[in-house]
Amino acid sequence: MRSFNAGILMILILAVTACSTHKPMPAVEYVDLDRFMGDWYVIANIPTFLEKDAYNPVETYRLDDDGTIATTFTFNQGSLDGEKKNYHPRGFVQDSESNAIWGMQFIWPIKADYRIVYLDGDYQKTIIGRKSRDYVWIMARKSSISEKEYNSLVDQVGRLGYDIEQLRKAEHNPSADVEEDYFTGVSQVEYSTSSLSGFEKIVLTTKRFERSSSSRVATKGGLSTTDRVTRDRLLLDIDLSSLGDLPVPSKRHQFDGAQVASLKITTEHQVYASPSFDHDNPPVALRPLIDFILALE
């Protein structure tokens, strides 16, 4: 209940301040939403009341099928190992030409002004501002950036008309960064099952996954940074060249009509496919990856 009430109070504050008259707040020319999705570490901000005692603050975005942006804001309250807090507002793109101006909704029907006012070409650093110039967030894909980069972003905040004296630098655990510099050369992973009653297929691409079946409408979701790192680590443990020759523990379902499964891994130059196997008894080498795929929601 406290979390819900805090969310209501914050959105009311954001909405009221947005009603004042202010100079226009420029947004970036264009945002590729797929590239923008994922985890963003808050490096510094002019905090809302919720964030005044926040440690390890991270904002995570996921683009849903309806075009809205499922948002998760997490932090530890009071210290680096304090109580973990989670908030789940939803973003609504209000300028479809730029994708840079959103309405952030904590409670229906109020959408607070939220705009991407700076974004580097590599989608590694961003500034989120508001036309009321009350709150601002400097964020990055990693929990720390160089002092030179930080000062440059602070200067940018100042040029946008903010009082930079109000900026507060966020504190993160030194181990907060998730390494995502793996390279597997894999562009797509497809796990599929079939039986007399129908089929199911789960496809992973670089940053997204899609689940479809003969009995339900396809669902899609984004892969978090942690998901992508886990996927790549698991793929690195698989010898693609021998995928088609993996020993299959059992093949009883090929005769009893129950689910038979297979795994297909696509790289830039080749498609590797496993033999068919019983869905409940996959080859040992594939079990960790398949367990990961099945757990995606």
Phi, psi and omega per residue, in radians:
M1 nan -0.711 3.119
R2 -1.043 -0.760 -3.137
S3 -1.070 -0.725 -3.140
F4 -1.136 -0.800 -3.140
N5 -1.109 -0.666 3.112
A6 -1.112 -0.692 3.106
G7 -1.109 -0.724 3.111
I8 -1.082 -0.807 -3.122
L9 -1.081 -0.731 -3.111
M10 -1.131 -0.763 -3.097
I11 -1.189 -0.581 3.086
L12 -1.142 -0.718 3.100
I13 -1.101 -0.802 -3.136
L14 -1.100 -0.687 -3.102
A15 -1.229 -0.730 -3.114
V16 -1.137 -0.787 -3.125
T17 -1.165 -0.484 -3.137
A18 -1.265 -0.285 -3.095
C19 -1.380 -0.250 -3.125
S20 -1.253 2.819 3.140
T21 -1.539 2.219 -3.119
H22 -2.456 2.845 3.034
K23 -1.102 2.657 3.133
P24 -1.001 2.488 3.065
M25 -1.869 1.913 -3.085
P26 -1.180 2.489 3.033
A27 -1.929 2.900 3.129
V28 -1.181 2.807 -3.044
E29 -1.179 -0.685 -3.107
Y30 -2.766 2.473 3.077
V31 -2.177 2.154 2.997
D32 -1.379 1.832 -3.006
L33 -1.054 -0.684 3.136
D34 -1.047 -0.735 3.134
R35 -1.240 -0.515 -3.088
F36 -1.351 -0.365 -3.100
M37 -1.153 2.827 3.120
G38 1.974 -2.791 -3.049
D39 -1.571 2.383 3.036
W40 -2.270 2.139 3.086
Y41 -1.471 2.295 3.062
V42 -1.316 2.060 3.141
I43 -1.552 -0.726 3.112
A44 -2.768 2.763 3.116
N45 -2.824 2.865 2.798
I46 -1.662 1.821 -2.872
P47 -1.338 2.565 2.898
T48 -1.288 3.030 -3.113
F49 -1.109 -0.485 3.119
L50 -1.176 -0.498 -2.986
E51 -1.716 0.018 -3.027
K52 -1.144 -0.423 3.125
D53 -2.205 0.635 -3.068
A54 -1.692 2.336 3.052
Y55 -2.099 2.655 -3.108
N56 0.965 0.743 -3.096
P57 -1.285 2.280 -3.141
V58 -2.397 2.328 3.062
E59 -1.897 2.265 -3.121
T60 -2.150 2.295 -3.120
Y61 -2.034 2.488 3.040
R62 -2.404 2.190 -3.133
L63 -1.442 2.062 -3.129
D64 -1.571 2.926 -3.071
D65 -1.057 -0.520 -3.109
D66 -1.459 0.096 3.107
G67 1.538 -0.111 3.086
T68 -1.481 2.894 -3.037
I69 -2.043 1.884 3.073
A70 -1.234 2.143 -3.025
T71 -2.074 2.378 3.043
T72 -2.193 2.141 3.081
F73 -1.944 2.066 -3.110
T74 -2.136 2.578 3.047
F75 -2.849 2.900 3.022
N76 -1.745 2.309 -3.068
Q77 -1.468 2.103 2.963
G78 1.550 -0.445 -3.136
S79 -2.859 2.997 -3.112
L80 -1.105 -0.459 3.107
D81 -2.054 0.448 3.139
G82 -1.302 -3.119 -3.126
E83 -1.006 2.327 -3.123
K84 -1.428 2.301 3.126
K85 -1.985 2.509 3.115
N86 -2.342 2.301 3.048
Y87 -2.222 2.567 -3.010
H88 -2.293 1.188 3.016
P89 -1.273 3.001 3.107
R90 -2.230 2.310 -3.139
G91 -1.617 2.446 3.094
F92 -2.150 2.075 3.140
V93 -1.222 2.120 -3.074
Q94 -1.805 -0.196 3.066
D95 -2.260 1.690 -3.038
S96 -1.276 -0.249 3.100
E97 -1.321 -0.706 -3.119
S98 -1.774 -0.448 -3.009
N99 1.065 0.269 -3.014
A100 -1.756 -0.211 -3.126
I101 -2.006 2.086 -3.100
W102 -2.068 2.816 2.860
G103 -1.933 2.191 -3.102
M104 -1.801 2.063 -3.005
Q105 -1.905 2.027 3.001
F106 -1.577 -0.692 3.081
I107 -2.383 2.540 3.103
W108 -1.252 2.456 0.045
P109 -1.839 0.266 -2.974
I110 -1.397 2.254 3.081
K111 -2.104 2.053 -3.113
A112 -1.436 2.540 3.112
D113 -1.094 2.325 -3.068
Y114 -2.707 2.026 -3.048
R115 -2.410 2.492 3.133
I116 -1.514 1.843 -3.011
V117 -1.751 -0.215 3.032
Y118 -2.640 2.444 3.094
L119 -2.699 2.135 -3.134
D120 -1.317 2.859 -3.023
G121 -1.114 -0.429 -3.127
D122 -1.626 0.055 -3.115
Y123 0.993 0.736 3.127
Q124 -1.918 -0.359 -3.137
K125 -2.446 2.481 -3.126
T126 -2.594 2.802 3.000
I127 -2.218 2.246 3.071
I128 -1.859 2.179 -3.119
G129 -2.208 3.134 3.102
R130 -2.421 2.555 -3.085
K131 -1.138 -0.372 3.089
S132 -1.364 -0.197 3.106
R133 0.973 0.641 3.085
D134 -1.670 -0.708 -3.137
Y135 -2.215 2.641 3.126
V136 -2.669 2.621 -3.134
W137 -2.318 2.160 2.952
I138 -1.676 2.160 -3.070
M139 -2.328 2.741 -3.139
A140 -2.571 2.877 3.137
R141 -1.300 -0.299 3.077
K142 -2.077 2.800 -3.030
S143 -1.336 -0.171 3.093
S144 -2.505 2.608 3.074
I145 -2.306 2.915 -3.115
S146 -1.184 2.756 3.130
E147 -1.081 -0.632 3.113
K148 -1.112 -0.787 3.114
E149 -1.109 -0.728 -3.126
Y150 -1.094 -0.829 -3.123
N151 -1.086 -0.644 3.110
S152 -1.113 -0.711 3.128
L153 -1.219 -0.644 3.080
V154 -1.105 -0.735 3.083
D155 -1.039 -0.706 3.115
Q156 -1.083 -0.728 3.100
V157 -1.061 -0.734 3.113
G158 -1.101 -0.696 3.137
R159 -1.176 -0.383 3.103
L160 -1.383 -0.080 3.082
G161 1.765 0.198 3.114
Y162 -1.516 2.713 2.981
D163 -1.494 1.773 -3.031
I164 -1.218 -0.222 3.075
E165 -1.141 -0.345 -3.138
Q166 -1.523 -0.127 -3.140
L167 -1.131 2.410 3.103
R168 -2.139 2.210 -3.138
K169 -1.377 2.295 -3.128
A170 -1.390 2.642 3.125
E171 -1.960 2.287 -3.126
H172 -2.174 2.674 2.988
N173 -1.057 2.445 3.133
P174 -0.996 -0.483 -3.108
S175 -1.629 0.264 -3.026
A176 -1.171 -0.592 -3.055
D177 -1.143 2.389 3.019
V178 -1.748 2.075 -3.133
E179 -1.208 2.241 -3.131
E180 -2.279 0.507 -3.100
D181 -1.645 0.435 3.061
Y182 -1.262 2.648 3.036
F183 -2.422 2.042 -3.113
T184 -1.882 -0.266 -3.064
G185 1.326 0.089 -3.103
V186 -1.609 2.259 3.129
S187 -1.767 -0.396 -3.107
Q188 -2.733 2.464 3.039
V189 -2.169 2.269 -3.121
E190 -2.220 2.100 3.053
Y191 -1.942 2.201 -3.084
S192 -2.364 2.595 3.056
T193 -2.287 2.647 3.088
S194 -2.520 2.626 3.115
S195 -2.698 -3.109 3.108
L196 -1.127 -0.422 -3.094
S197 -1.598 -0.110 3.119
G198 2.546 -2.829 -3.094
F199 -2.385 2.833 2.985
E200 -2.484 2.477 -3.128
K201 -2.440 2.361 3.060
I202 -2.168 2.150 -3.099
V203 -2.059 2.216 3.065
L204 -1.877 2.246 2.976
T205 -1.909 -2.851 -3.024
T206 -1.021 -0.809 -3.056
K207 -2.230 0.077 -3.065
R208 -2.427 2.911 3.010
F209 -2.426 2.697 3.116
E210 -2.385 2.296 -3.134
R211 -2.022 2.188 3.137
S212 -2.360 2.763 3.106
S213 -2.750 2.990 -3.141
S214 -1.323 -0.181 -3.044
S215 -1.994 -0.030 -3.125
R216 -2.644 2.798 3.129
V217 -1.201 2.526 -3.128
A218 -1.073 2.464 3.053
T219 -2.072 2.564 -3.118
K220 -2.228 2.733 3.097
G221 -2.774 2.884 3.107
G222 -1.665 2.647 3.069
L223 -1.659 2.189 3.092
S224 -1.225 2.945 3.084
T225 -0.994 -0.752 3.127
T226 -1.093 -0.722 3.097
D227 -1.044 -0.783 -3.083
R228 -1.147 -0.690 3.120
V229 -1.148 -0.769 3.121
T230 -1.064 -0.802 3.114
R231 -0.991 -0.824 -3.076
D232 -1.173 -0.663 3.087
R233 -1.077 -0.747 -3.138
L234 -1.168 -0.663 3.115
L235 -1.147 -0.620 -3.141
L236 -1.144 -0.355 3.132
D237 -1.490 -0.055 -3.096
I238 -1.848 2.249 3.070
D239 -1.459 1.759 -3.062
L240 -1.080 -0.611 -3.072
S241 -1.122 -0.406 -3.133
S242 -1.904 0.201 -3.091
L243 -1.016 -0.745 -3.104
G244 -1.227 -0.228 -3.095
D245 -1.898 0.193 -3.117
L246 -1.090 2.399 3.077
P247 -1.186 2.369 -3.116
V248 -1.727 2.135 -3.073
P249 -1.069 -0.669 -3.124
S250 -2.728 2.730 3.139
K251 -2.351 0.463 -3.047
R252 -1.118 -0.549 -3.081
H253 -1.264 -0.263 3.083
Q254 -1.222 -0.207 -3.102
F255 -2.065 -0.316 -3.099
D256 -1.819 0.019 3.063
G257 1.473 -0.003 3.096
A258 -1.399 -3.056 -2.987
Q259 -1.223 2.259 3.000
V260 -1.962 2.394 -3.032
A261 -2.113 2.847 3.027
S262 -2.694 2.778 -3.139
L263 -2.208 2.327 3.126
K264 -2.206 2.259 -3.117
I265 -2.119 2.162 -3.065
T266 -1.913 2.250 3.015
T267 -1.951 -3.082 -3.118
E268 -1.082 -0.543 -2.998
H269 -1.971 -0.236 -2.989
Q270 -2.745 2.727 3.036
V271 -1.956 2.222 3.128
Y272 -1.939 2.308 -3.100
A273 -2.241 2.437 3.093
S274 -1.466 2.847 2.965
P275 -1.181 2.825 3.042
S276 -1.219 2.547 -3.134
F277 -2.578 2.827 3.079
D278 -1.131 2.304 -3.031
H279 -1.063 -0.503 -3.117
D280 -1.652 0.181 3.132
N281 -2.637 1.139 -3.088
P282 -1.285 2.855 3.037
P283 -0.960 2.496 -3.065
V284 -0.962 -0.717 -3.082
A285 -1.137 -0.374 -3.069
L286 -1.763 -0.186 -3.014
R287 -1.025 -0.812 -3.133
P288 -1.049 -0.733 3.138
L289 -1.165 -0.747 -3.133
I290 -1.148 -0.712 3.085
D291 -1.043 -0.717 3.109
F292 -1.099 -0.803 -3.121
I293 -1.072 -0.787 -3.091
L294 -1.177 -0.410 -3.111
A295 -1.465 -0.168 -3.114
L296 -1.157 2.379 3.118
E297 -2.313 nan nan
